[in-house]
Amino acid sequence: MNYPCIFTALAGILLAASCDKNESMSKQQAGLEAEFLQGNEELRQLDAELVHGTNTIDLNVLTQQDMEWVKYNAAIEQALAGLKKKCTQGDDLLKKVQSKLDAYKGLNAQ
């Protein structure tokens, strides 16, 4: 049986699957970061309007909206932290697989 070919094929499949998963998580992370930035910008605009007195929104409504955005931003930050952790784990796994593959190639090259 040709074990080197089987091992190389399995390593290739693992690397490809891990890269696809990392790419998907990176896209999710970018989307969440964009939402987070948009929420922060809306909060800044509301704060600026309040300071300049151009906002006709009732202060109670504004305070409620601010609390909702703070909760929303906290949830997004938590999701981002989870995605970053998964990406780091994926990168670590890729490094392990790559080092094992390199070691295997070195043994077979001798």
Secondary structure, 3 states (H helix, E strand, C coil): CCHHHHHHHHHHHHHHHHHHHHHHHHHHHHHHHHHHHHHHHHHHHHHHHHHHCCCCCCHHHHHHHHHHHHHHHHHHHHHHHHHHHHHHHHHHHHHHHHHHHHHHHHHHHC
